[in-house]
Amino acid sequence: MEEVLVPLVFFGSIAAVIISLSYYRNRRMERTALIAAGKEASIFDYGKPKHYLSLKYGMLLVGVALGIIVGNSISQNSGMPEEMAFLSMMLLFGGASLVLFYIIQKTLLKDE
């Protein structure tokens, strides 16, 4: 498993860095060309971000932590393998926390 996973992660990370660098370079060139042509670059102004990223990541981490706790108790009290209990509960609680975040964000944006 490691023989496949290590090269995959290594070359995948190199590809991700190259792709992200080319994306930001192209974006910078587009903005510079618009400004040089005397056109308004307001299409790149996205206004005030309303993403509540700290709430999102906080809820995700709390959900993963709860998944670890529940996965530990499931693996100790049942016959489920430890790896399966931890992974399934981390994914379940992490996903549930993101769904809950979506609901909270939707109500917060409706109020504004």
C-alpha distances in whole Angstrom, upper triangle without the diagonal:
4,5,6,6,9,11,11,12,14,16,16,18,20,21,22,24,26,27,28,30,32,32,34,36,37,38,40,42,43,45,46,48,49,51,52,54,55,54,53,49,49,47,44,46,44,46,45,42,42,38,38,35,35,36,33,30,32,32,28,28,30,28,25,27,29,25,24,27,27,24,25,28,26,24,27,29,27,25,22,19,19,16,17,21,20,18,20,23,22,22,25,27,26,27,30,31,30,33,35,35,36,39,40,40,42,44,45,45,48,50,50
4,5,5,6,8,10,10,12,14,15,16,18,20,20,22,24,25,26,28,30,31,33,34,36,37,39,40,42,43,45,46,48,49,51,52,54,52,51,48,48,46,43,44,43,45,44,41,41,37,37,34,34,35,32,30,31,32,28,27,30,29,25,26,29,26,24,28,28,25,25,29,28,25,28,31,29,27,24,21,20,17,19,22,21,19,22,24,23,23,26,28,26,27,31,31,31,33,36,35,36,39,40,40,42,45,45,45,48,50,50
4,6,6,7,9,11,12,13,15,16,18,19,21,22,24,25,27,28,30,31,33,34,35,37,39,40,41,43,45,46,48,49,50,52,54,53,52,48,49,46,44,45,44,46,46,42,43,39,40,36,37,38,35,32,34,35,31,30,33,32,28,30,32,29,28,31,32,28,29,32,31,29,31,34,33,30,28,24,24,20,22,25,24,22,25,28,26,26,29,31,29,30,34,34,33,36,38,38,39,42,43,42,44,47,47,47,50,52,52
4,6,6,6,9,10,11,12,14,16,17,18,20,22,22,24,26,27,28,30,32,33,34,36,38,39,41,42,43,45,47,48,49,51,50,49,45,46,43,41,43,41,44,43,40,40,37,37,34,35,36,33,30,33,33,29,29,32,30,27,29,31,28,27,31,31,28,29,32,31,28,31,34,32,30,27,24,23,20,21,25,23,21,23,26,24,24,27,29,27,28,31,32,31,33,36,35,36,39,40,40,41,44,44,44,47,49,49
4,6,5,6,8,10,10,12,14,15,16,18,20,21,22,24,26,26,28,30,31,32,34,36,37,39,40,42,43,45,46,48,49,48,47,43,44,41,38,40,38,41,40,37,37,33,34,30,31,32,29,27,29,29,26,25,28,27,23,26,28,25,24,27,28,25,26,29,28,26,29,32,30,29,25,22,21,18,19,22,20,18,21,23,21,21,24,26,24,25,28,29,28,30,33,32,33,36,37,36,38,41,41,41,44,46,46
4,5,5,6,9,10,11,12,14,15,17,19,20,21,23,25,26,27,29,30,32,33,35,36,38,39,41,42,44,45,47,49,47,46,43,43,41,38,40,38,41,40,37,37,34,34,31,31,33,30,27,30,30,27,26,29,28,25,26,29,27,25,29,30,27,28,31,30,28,31,34,33,31,28,25,23,20,22,25,22,20,23,26,23,23,27,28,26,27,30,30,29,32,34,34,34,38,38,38,40,43,42,42,45,47,47
4,5,5,6,8,10,11,12,14,15,17,18,20,21,23,24,26,27,29,30,32,33,35,36,38,39,41,42,43,45,47,46,45,42,42,40,37,39,38,41,41,37,38,35,36,32,33,35,32,29,32,32,29,28,32,31,27,30,32,30,28,32,33,30,31,35,34,32,35,37,36,34,31,28,27,23,25,28,26,23,26,28,26,25,29,30,28,29,32,32,31,34,36,35,36,39,40,39,41,44,43,43,46,48,47
4,5,6,6,8,10,10,12,14,15,16,18,20,21,22,24,26,27,28,30,31,33,34,36,37,39,41,42,43,45,44,43,39,40,37,35,37,35,38,38,35,35,32,33,29,31,32,29,27,30,30,26,26,30,28,25,28,30,28,27,31,31,28,30,33,32,30,34,36,35,33,30,27,26,22,23,26,24,21,24,26,24,23,26,28,25,26,29,30,28,30,33,32,32,36,37,36,37,41,40,40,43,45,45
4,6,5,6,9,10,10,12,14,15,16,18,20,21,22,24,26,27,28,30,31,33,34,36,37,39,40,42,44,42,41,38,38,36,33,35,33,36,35,32,33,29,30,26,27,29,26,24,26,27,24,23,27,26,23,25,28,25,25,28,29,27,28,32,31,29,32,35,34,32,29,26,25,21,22,25,22,20,22,24,22,21,25,26,23,24,27,27,26,29,31,30,30,34,35,33,35,38,38,38,41,43,42
4,5,5,6,9,10,11,13,15,16,17,19,20,22,23,25,26,28,29,31,32,33,35,37,38,39,41,43,42,41,37,38,36,33,35,34,37,36,33,34,31,32,28,29,31,28,26,29,30,26,26,29,29,26,28,31,29,28,31,32,30,31,35,34,32,35,38,37,36,32,29,28,24,26,28,26,23,26,28,25,24,28,29,26,27,31,30,29,32,34,33,33,37,37,36,38,41,40,40,43,45,44
4,5,5,6,9,10,11,12,14,15,17,18,20,21,23,24,26,27,29,31,32,33,35,37,37,39,41,40,39,36,37,35,32,34,33,36,36,33,34,31,33,29,30,32,30,27,30,31,28,28,31,31,28,30,33,31,30,34,35,32,34,37,36,35,38,40,39,38,34,32,30,27,28,30,28,25,28,30,27,26,30,31,28,28,32,32,30,32,35,33,33,37,38,36,38,41,41,40,43,45,44
4,5,5,6,9,10,10,12,14,15,16,18,20,21,22,24,26,27,29,30,32,33,35,36,37,39,38,37,34,34,32,29,31,30,33,33,30,31,28,29,26,27,29,26,24,27,28,25,25,28,28,25,28,30,28,28,31,32,30,32,35,34,33,36,39,37,36,33,30,29,25,26,28,26,23,25,27,24,23,26,28,24,25,28,28,26,29,31,30,30,33,34,33,34,38,37,36,39,42,41
4,5,5,6,9,10,11,12,14,15,17,18,20,21,23,24,26,27,29,30,32,33,34,36,38,37,36,32,33,31,28,30,29,31,31,28,29,26,27,24,25,27,25,22,25,27,23,23,27,27,24,26,29,28,27,31,32,30,31,35,34,33,36,39,38,37,34,31,29,26,27,29,26,23,26,27,24,23,27,27,24,25,28,28,25,28,31,29,29,33,33,32,34,37,36,35,38,40,39
4,5,5,6,9,10,11,13,14,16,17,19,20,21,23,25,26,27,29,31,32,33,35,37,36,35,32,33,31,28,30,30,32,33,30,32,29,30,26,28,30,28,25,29,30,27,27,31,30,28,30,33,31,31,35,36,34,35,39,38,37,40,42,42,41,37,34,33,29,30,32,30,27,29,31,28,27,30,31,28,28,32,31,29,32,34,32,32,36,36,34,36,40,38,37,41,43,41
4,5,5,6,9,10,11,12,14,15,17,18,20,21,23,25,26,27,29,31,31,33,35,34,33,30,31,29,26,29,28,31,31,29,30,28,29,26,28,30,27,25,29,30,27,27,31,30,28,31,34,32,32,35,36,34,36,39,39,38,41,43,42,41,37,35,33,30,31,33,30,27,29,31,28,26,30,31,27,27,31,31,28,31,33,31,31,35,35,33,35,38,37,36,39,41,40
4,5,5,6,9,10,10,12,14,15,16,18,20,21,23,24,26,27,29,30,32,34,32,31,28,29,26,23,26,25,28,28,25,27,24,26,22,24,26,24,22,25,27,24,24,28,27,25,28,31,29,29,33,34,32,34,37,37,36,39,41,40,40,36,34,32,29,29,31,28,25,27,29,26,24,27,28,24,25,28,27,25,27,30,28,27,31,32,29,31,35,34,32,36,38,36
4,6,5,6,9,10,11,12,14,15,17,18,20,21,23,24,26,27,28,30,32,31,30,27,28,26,23,25,25,27,28,25,27,25,26,23,25,27,25,23,26,28,25,25,29,29,27,29,32,31,31,35,36,34,36,39,39,38,41,44,43,42,39,36,34,31,32,33,31,28,30,31,28,27,30,30,27,27,30,29,27,30,32,29,29,33,33,31,33,36,35,34,37,39,37
4,6,5,6,9,10,11,12,14,16,17,18,20,21,22,25,26,27,29,31,30,29,26,28,26,23,25,25,28,29,27,29,27,29,26,28,30,28,26,29,31,28,29,33,32,30,33,36,34,34,38,39,37,39,43,42,41,44,47,46,45,41,39,37,34,35,36,34,31,33,34,31,29,33,33,30,30,33,32,29,32,34,32,32,35,36,33,35,38,37,35,39,41,39
4,6,5,6,9,10,11,12,14,15,17,19,20,21,23,25,26,27,29,28,27,24,25,23,20,23,23,26,27,25,27,24,27,24,26,28,26,25,28,29,27,28,31,31,29,32,35,33,34,37,38,37,39,42,41,41,44,46,45,44,41,39,37,33,34,36,33,30,32,33,30,28,31,32,28,28,31,30,27,30,32,30,29,33,33,30,32,35,34,33,36,38,36
4,5,5,6,9,10,11,12,14,15,17,18,20,21,23,24,26,28,26,25,22,23,21,18,20,20,23,24,21,24,21,23,21,23,25,23,22,25,27,25,26,29,29,28,30,33,32,32,36,37,36,38,41,40,40,43,45,45,44,41,39,37,33,34,35,32,29,31,32,29,27,30,30,26,26,30,28,25,28,30,27,27,31,31,28,30,33,32,30,33,35,33
4,5,5,6,9,10,11,12,14,16,16,18,20,21,22,24,26,25,25,21,23,21,18,21,21,24,25,23,26,24,26,23,25,28,26,25,28,30,28,28,32,32,31,33,36,35,35,39,40,39,41,44,44,43,46,48,48,47,44,42,40,36,37,38,35,33,35,35,32,31,34,34,30,30,33,32,29,31,33,31,30,34,34,31,33,36,34,32,36,38,35
4,6,5,6,9,10,10,12,14,15,16,18,20,21,22,25,24,23,20,22,20,18,21,21,25,26,24,27,25,28,25,28,30,28,27,31,32,30,31,35,34,33,36,38,37,38,41,42,41,43,46,46,45,48,51,50,49,46,44,42,38,39,40,38,35,36,37,34,32,35,35,32,31,35,33,30,33,35,32,31,35,35,32,33,37,35,33,36,38,36
4,5,5,6,9,10,11,12,14,15,17,19,20,21,23,22,21,18,19,17,14,17,18,21,23,21,23,22,25,22,25,27,25,25,28,30,28,29,32,32,31,34,36,35,36,40,41,39,42,45,44,44,47,49,48,48,44,43,41,37,38,39,36,33,35,36,32,30,33,33,30,29,32,31,27,30,32,29,28,32,32,29,30,33,32,30,33,35,33
4,5,5,6,9,10,11,12,14,15,17,18,20,21,20,20,16,18,16,13,16,16,19,21,19,22,21,23,21,24,27,25,24,28,29,28,29,32,32,32,34,37,36,37,40,41,40,42,45,45,45,48,50,50,50,46,44,42,39,39,40,37,35,36,37,33,32,34,34,30,30,33,31,28,30,32,29,28,32,32,28,30,33,31,29,32,34,32
4,5,5,6,9,10,11,12,14,16,16,18,20,20,20,16,19,17,15,18,19,22,24,23,26,25,27,25,27,30,29,28,31,33,31,32,36,36,35,38,40,40,40,43,45,44,46,49,48,48,51,53,53,53,49,47,45,42,42,43,41,38,39,40,37,35,38,38,34,34,36,35,32,34,36,33,32,35,35,32,33,37,35,33,36,37,35
4,5,5,6,9,10,10,12,14,15,16,19,18,18,15,17,15,13,17,18,21,24,23,26,25,28,26,29,31,29,29,32,34,32,34,37,37,36,39,41,40,41,45,46,45,47,50,49,49,52,54,54,53,50,48,46,43,43,44,42,39,40,41,37,36,38,38,34,34,37,35,32,34,36,33,32,35,35,32,33,36,34,32,35,37,34
4,5,5,6,9,10,11,13,14,16,17,16,15,12,14,12,10,13,14,18,20,19,22,22,25,23,26,28,27,27,30,32,30,32,35,35,35,37,40,39,40,43,44,44,46,49,48,49,52,53,53,53,49,48,46,42,42,43,41,38,39,40,36,34,37,37,33,32,35,33,30,32,33,30,29,32,32,29,30,33,31,29,31,33,31
4,5,5,6,9,10,11,12,14,16,15,15,11,14,13,11,13,16,18,21,20,24,23,26,24,27,30,28,28,31,33,32,33,37,37,37,39,42,41,42,45,46,46,48,51,51,51,54,56,55,55,52,50,48,45,45,46,43,40,42,42,39,37,39,39,35,35,37,35,32,34,36,32,31,35,34,31,32,35,33,30,33,35,32
4,5,5,6,9,10,10,12,14,14,15,12,15,14,13,16,18,21,24,23,27,27,29,28,31,33,32,32,35,37,35,37,40,40,40,42,45,44,45,48,49,49,51,54,53,53,56,58,58,58,54,52,50,47,47,48,46,43,44,45,41,40,42,42,38,38,40,38,35,37,39,36,34,38,37,34,35,38,36,33,36,38,35
4,5,5,6,9,10,11,13,11,12,9,12,11,10,14,16,19,22,22,25,25,28,27,30,33,31,31,35,36,35,37,40,40,40,42,45,44,45,48,49,49,51,54,53,54,57,58,58,58,54,53,51,47,47,48,46,43,44,44,41,39,41,41,37,37,39,38,34,36,37,34,33,36,36,32,33,36,34,31,34,36,33
4,5,5,6,9,10,11,10,10,7,10,10,8,11,14,16,19,20,23,24,27,26,29,31,30,30,34,35,34,36,39,39,39,42,44,44,45,48,49,49,51,53,53,54,57,58,58,58,55,53,51,48,48,49,46,43,44,45,41,39,42,41,37,37,39,37,34,35,37,33,32,35,35,31,32,34,32,29,32,34,31
4,5,5,6,9,10,10,11,9,12,13,12,14,17,20,22,23,27,27,30,29,31,34,33,33,36,38,37,39,42,42,42,44,47,47,48,51,52,51,53,56,56,57,59,61,61,61,57,56,54,51,51,52,49,46,47,48,44,42,45,44,40,40,42,40,37,39,40,37,36,39,38,34,35,38,36,33,36,37,34
4,5,5,6,9,9,11,10,13,13,13,16,19,21,24,25,28,29,32,31,34,37,35,36,39,40,39,41,44,44,44,47,49,49,50,53,54,53,56,58,58,58,61,63,63,63,59,58,56,52,52,53,51,48,49,49,46,44,46,46,42,42,44,42,39,40,42,39,37,40,40,36,37,39,37,34,37,39,35
4,5,5,6,5,7,6,10,10,11,13,16,19,22,23,26,27,30,30,33,35,34,35,38,39,39,41,43,44,44,46,49,48,50,53,53,53,56,58,58,58,61,63,63,63,59,58,56,53,53,53,51,48,49,49,46,44,46,45,42,41,43,41,38,39,40,37,35,38,38,34,34,37,35,32,34,36,33
4,5,5,6,7,6,10,12,11,13,17,19,22,23,27,28,31,30,33,35,35,35,38,40,40,41,44,45,45,47,49,49,51,53,54,54,57,59,59,60,62,64,64,64,61,59,57,54,54,55,52,49,50,50,47,45,47,46,43,42,44,42,39,40,41,38,37,39,39,35,35,38,36,33,35,36,33
4,5,8,10,10,14,15,15,17,21,23,26,27,30,32,34,34,36,39,38,39,42,43,43,44,47,48,48,50,52,52,53,56,57,57,59,62,62,62,65,67,67,67,63,62,60,56,57,57,55,52,53,53,50,48,50,50,46,45,47,45,42,44,45,41,40,43,42,38,39,42,39,36,39,40,37
4,6,9,10,14,15,15,18,21,23,26,28,31,32,35,35,38,40,39,40,43,45,44,46,48,49,49,52,54,54,55,58,59,58,61,63,63,64,67,68,68,68,64,63,61,58,58,58,56,53,54,54,51,49,51,50,47,46,48,46,43,44,45,42,40,43,43,39,39,42,40,36,39,40,37
4,7,9,12,14,15,16,20,21,25,27,30,32,34,34,37,39,39,40,42,44,44,46,48,49,49,52,54,54,55,58,59,59,61,63,63,64,67,69,68,69,65,64,62,59,58,59,56,54,54,55,51,49,51,50,47,46,48,46,43,44,45,42,40,42,42,38,38,40,38,35,37,38,35
4,6,9,10,12,14,17,19,22,24,27,29,32,32,35,37,36,37,40,42,41,43,46,46,47,49,51,51,53,55,56,56,59,61,61,62,65,66,66,66,62,61,60,56,56,57,54,51,52,52,49,47,48,48,44,43,45,43,40,41,42,39,37,39,39,35,35,37,35,32,34,35,32
4,6,8,9,10,14,15,19,21,24,26,29,29,32,34,33,35,37,39,38,41,43,43,44,47,48,49,50,53,54,54,56,58,58,59,62,63,63,64,60,59,57,54,54,54,52,49,50,49,46,44,46,45,42,41,42,40,37,38,39,36,34,36,35,32,32,34,32,28,30,32,28
4,5,6,8,11,13,16,18,21,23,26,26,29,31,30,31,34,35,35,37,40,40,41,43,45,45,47,49,50,50,53,55,55,56,59,60,60,60,57,56,54,51,50,51,48,46,46,46,43,41,43,42,38,37,39,37,34,35,36,33,31,33,33,29,29,32,30,26,29,30,27
4,5,5,8,10,13,15,18,20,23,24,27,28,28,29,32,33,33,35,38,38,39,41,43,43,45,48,48,49,51,53,53,54,57,58,58,59,56,55,53,50,49,50,47,44,45,44,42,40,41,40,37,36,37,35,32,33,33,30,28,31,30,26,26,28,26,23,25,26,23
4,6,7,10,14,15,17,19,22,23,26,27,26,28,31,32,32,34,36,36,37,40,41,41,43,46,46,47,49,51,51,52,55,56,56,57,53,52,50,47,47,47,45,42,42,42,39,37,38,38,35,33,35,33,30,30,32,28,26,29,28,25,25,27,25,22,24,26,23
4,6,9,12,13,16,17,20,20,23,25,24,25,28,30,29,31,34,34,35,37,39,39,41,43,44,44,47,49,49,50,53,54,54,55,51,50,48,45,45,45,42,40,40,40,37,35,37,36,32,31,33,31,28,29,30,27,25,28,27,24,24,27,25,22,24,26,23
4,6,9,10,14,15,18,19,21,23,23,24,27,28,28,30,33,33,34,36,38,39,40,43,43,44,46,48,49,50,52,54,54,55,51,50,48,45,45,45,42,40,40,40,37,35,36,35,32,31,32,30,27,28,29,25,24,26,25,22,22,25,22,19,22,23,20
4,7,7,10,12,15,16,19,20,20,21,24,25,25,27,30,30,31,33,35,35,37,40,40,41,43,45,45,47,49,50,50,51,48,47,45,43,42,42,39,37,37,37,34,32,33,32,29,28,29,27,24,25,25,22,20,23,22,18,19,21,19,16,19,20,17
4,6,9,12,14,16,18,20,20,22,24,25,26,28,29,30,32,34,35,36,38,40,41,41,44,46,46,47,50,51,51,52,49,49,46,44,43,43,40,38,38,37,35,33,34,32,29,29,29,27,24,25,25,22,20,22,21,17,18,20,17,14,17,18,14
4,6,9,11,13,15,16,17,19,21,22,23,25,27,28,29,31,32,33,35,37,38,39,41,43,43,45,47,48,49,50,47,47,44,42,42,41,38,36,36,35,32,31,32,30,27,27,27,24,22,23,23,19,18,20,18,15,16,17,14,12,15,16,12
4,6,8,9,12,13,14,16,18,19,20,22,23,24,26,28,29,30,32,34,35,35,38,39,40,41,44,45,45,47,43,43,41,38,38,37,34,33,33,32,29,27,28,27,24,23,24,21,18,20,20,16,15,18,16,12,14,16,13,11,15,15,13
4,6,8,11,11,12,14,16,16,18,20,21,22,24,26,27,28,30,32,32,33,36,37,38,39,42,43,43,45,41,41,39,37,36,35,33,31,31,30,27,26,26,24,21,21,21,18,16,17,16,13,12,14,12,9,10,12,9,8,11,12,10
4,5,9,9,8,11,13,13,14,17,18,19,20,23,24,24,27,28,29,30,32,34,34,36,38,39,40,41,38,38,35,33,33,32,29,27,27,26,23,22,23,21,18,17,18,15,13,14,14,10,10,13,11,8,10,12,10,9,13,14,13
4,6,5,6,9,10,11,12,15,16,17,19,20,21,23,25,26,27,28,31,32,33,34,37,37,38,40,37,36,34,32,32,30,28,27,27,25,22,21,22,19,17,17,17,14,12,14,13,9,10,12,10,7,11,12,10,10,14,14,13
4,5,5,6,8,10,10,12,14,15,16,18,20,21,23,24,25,26,28,30,31,32,35,36,36,38,35,34,32,30,29,28,26,24,24,23,20,19,20,18,15,16,16,13,11,14,14,10,11,14,12,10,14,15,13,14,17,18,17
4,5,5,6,8,10,11,12,14,15,16,18,20,21,23,24,25,27,29,30,31,33,35,35,37,34,33,31,29,29,28,25,24,24,23,19,20,20,18,15,16,17,13,12,15,14,11,13,15,13,12,16,17,14,15,19,19,18
4,6,5,6,8,10,10,12,14,15,16,18,20,21,22,24,26,27,28,30,32,33,34,35,33,32,30,28,28,26,24,23,23,21,18,18,18,16,13,14,14,10,10,12,11,8,10,12,10,9,13,14,12,14,17,17,17
4,5,5,6,9,10,11,12,14,15,16,18,20,21,22,24,26,26,28,30,31,32,34,30,30,28,26,25,24,22,20,20,19,16,15,16,13,11,11,12,8,7,10,9,6,9,11,10,9,12,14,13,14,17,18,18
4,5,5,6,9,10,10,12,14,15,16,18,20,21,22,24,25,26,29,30,31,32,29,28,26,24,24,23,20,19,19,18,14,14,16,13,10,12,13,10,9,12,12,9,12,15,13,13,16,18,17,18,21,22,22
4,5,5,6,9,10,11,12,14,15,17,18,20,21,23,24,26,27,29,30,32,29,28,25,24,24,22,20,19,20,17,14,15,16,13,11,13,13,9,10,13,12,10,13,15,13,13,17,18,17,18,21,22,22
4,5,5,6,9,10,10,12,14,15,16,18,20,21,22,24,26,27,28,30,27,27,24,23,22,21,18,18,18,15,13,13,13,10,8,10,9,6,7,10,8,7,11,12,11,12,15,16,15,18,20,21,21
4,5,5,6,9,10,10,12,14,15,16,18,20,21,22,24,26,26,28,24,24,22,20,20,18,15,14,15,13,10,10,11,8,5,8,9,6,6,10,10,9,11,14,13,14,17,18,18,20,22,23,24
4,5,5,6,9,10,11,12,14,15,17,19,20,21,23,24,25,27,24,23,20,19,19,18,14,14,15,13,10,11,12,10,7,11,11,9,10,13,13,12,15,17,16,17,20,21,21,23,25,26,26
4,5,5,6,9,10,11,12,14,15,17,18,20,21,23,24,26,23,23,20,20,20,17,15,15,15,12,10,12,12,9,8,11,11,8,10,13,12,12,15,16,15,17,20,21,20,23,25,25,26
4,5,5,6,9,10,10,12,14,15,16,18,20,21,22,23,21,21,18,17,17,15,12,12,12,9,7,9,8,5,5,8,7,6,8,11,10,11,14,15,15,17,19,20,20,23,25,26,27
4,5,5,6,9,10,10,12,14,15,16,18,20,20,22,19,18,16,14,14,13,10,10,10,8,5,7,8,6,5,9,10,9,11,13,13,14,17,18,18,19,22,24,24,25,28,29,30
4,5,5,6,9,10,11,13,14,15,17,19,20,22,19,19,16,15,16,13,10,11,13,10,7,11,11,8,8,12,12,11,14,16,16,16,19,21,20,21,24,25,25,27,30,30,31
4,5,5,6,8,10,11,12,14,16,17,18,20,18,18,15,16,15,12,10,12,12,8,7,10,10,7,8,12,11,10,13,15,14,16,19,19,19,21,24,24,25,27,29,30,31
4,5,5,6,8,10,10,12,14,15,16,18,15,15,12,12,12,9,7,8,8,4,4,7,7,5,7,10,10,10,13,15,15,16,19,20,21,22,25,26,26,28,30,31,33
4,6,5,6,9,10,10,12,14,15,17,14,14,11,11,11,9,6,8,9,7,6,10,10,9,10,13,14,14,16,18,18,19,22,24,24,25,28,29,29,31,33,34,35
4,5,5,6,9,10,11,12,14,17,15,15,12,13,13,10,8,11,12,9,9,13,12,10,12,16,15,15,18,20,19,21,24,24,24,26,29,29,30,32,34,35,36
4,5,5,6,9,10,10,12,14,12,13,11,13,12,8,8,11,10,7,9,12,10,9,12,14,14,14,18,19,18,20,23,24,24,26,28,29,30,32,34,35,36
4,5,5,6,9,10,10,12,10,10,8,9,8,5,4,8,8,5,7,10,10,10,12,15,15,16,19,20,20,22,24,25,26,28,30,31,32,34,36,37,38
4,5,5,6,9,10,12,10,10,7,10,10,7,7,10,11,9,10,14,14,13,15,18,18,19,22,23,23,25,27,28,29,31,33,34,34,37,38,39,41
4,6,5,6,8,11,10,12,10,12,12,9,9,13,13,10,13,16,15,14,17,19,19,20,23,24,24,26,28,29,29,31,33,34,35,37,39,40,41
4,5,5,6,8,7,9,8,11,10,6,8,11,11,9,12,14,13,14,17,18,18,20,22,23,23,26,28,28,29,31,33,34,35,37,39,40,42
4,6,6,7,6,6,5,8,8,6,8,11,11,11,13,15,15,16,18,20,20,22,24,25,26,28,30,31,32,34,36,37,38,40,41,43,44
4,6,8,8,9,8,12,12,10,11,14,15,14,16,19,18,18,21,23,23,24,27,28,28,30,33,33,34,36,38,39,40,42,44,44,46
4,7,8,11,11,14,14,11,13,16,16,14,17,20,19,19,22,24,23,25,27,28,28,30,33,33,34,36,38,39,40,42,43,44,46
4,6,9,10,13,12,10,13,15,14,14,17,19,18,19,22,23,23,25,27,28,28,31,33,33,34,37,38,39,40,43,44,45,47
4,6,9,12,11,10,13,15,14,15,18,20,19,21,23,24,25,27,29,29,30,33,34,35,36,38,40,41,42,44,46,47,49
4,6,9,7,6,10,12,11,12,15,16,16,18,20,21,21,24,26,26,27,30,31,32,34,35,37,38,40,41,43,44,46
4,6,5,6,9,10,11,12,14,16,16,18,20,21,22,24,26,27,28,30,32,33,34,36,38,39,40,42,44,45,47
4,6,5,6,9,10,11,12,14,15,16,18,20,21,22,24,26,27,28,30,32,33,34,36,38,38,40,42,43,45
4,6,5,6,8,10,11,12,14,16,16,18,20,21,22,24,26,27,29,30,31,33,34,36,37,38,41,42,43
4,6,5,6,8,10,11,12,14,15,16,18,20,21,22,24,25,27,28,30,31,33,35,36,37,39,41,42
4,6,5,6,8,10,10,12,14,15,16,18,20,21,22,24,26,27,28,30,32,33,34,36,38,39,41
4,6,5,6,9,10,11,12,14,15,16,18,20,21,22,24,26,27,28,30,32,32,34,36,37,39
4,6,5,6,8,10,10,12,14,15,16,18,20,21,22,24,26,27,28,30,31,33,35,36,37
4,6,5,6,9,10,11,12,14,15,16,18,20,21,23,24,26,27,29,30,31,33,35,36
4,5,5,6,8,10,10,12,14,15,16,18,20,21,22,24,26,27,28,30,31,33,35
4,6,5,6,8,10,10,12,14,15,16,18,20,21,22,24,26,26,28,30,32,33
4,6,5,6,8,10,10,12,14,15,16,18,20,21,22,25,25,27,29,30,32
4,6,5,6,9,10,11,12,14,15,17,18,20,21,23,24,26,27,29,31
4,5,5,6,9,10,10,12,14,15,16,18,20,21,22,24,26,27,29
4,5,5,6,9,10,11,13,15,15,16,18,20,21,22,24,26,27
4,5,5,6,9,10,11,13,14,15,17,19,20,21,23,25,26
4,5,5,6,9,10,11,12,14,15,17,18,20,21,23,25
4,5,5,6,9,10,10,12,14,15,16,18,20,21,23
4,5,5,6,9,10,10,12,14,15,16,18,20,21
4,5,5,6,9,10,11,13,14,15,17,19,20
4,5,5,6,9,10,11,12,14,16,17,19
4,5,5,6,8,10,10,12,14,15,17
4,5,5,6,9,10,10,12,14,16
4,6,5,6,9,10,11,13,15
4,5,5,6,9,10,11,13
4,5,5,6,8,10,11
4,6,5,6,9,10
4,6,5,6,9
4,5,5,7
4,5,5
4,6
4
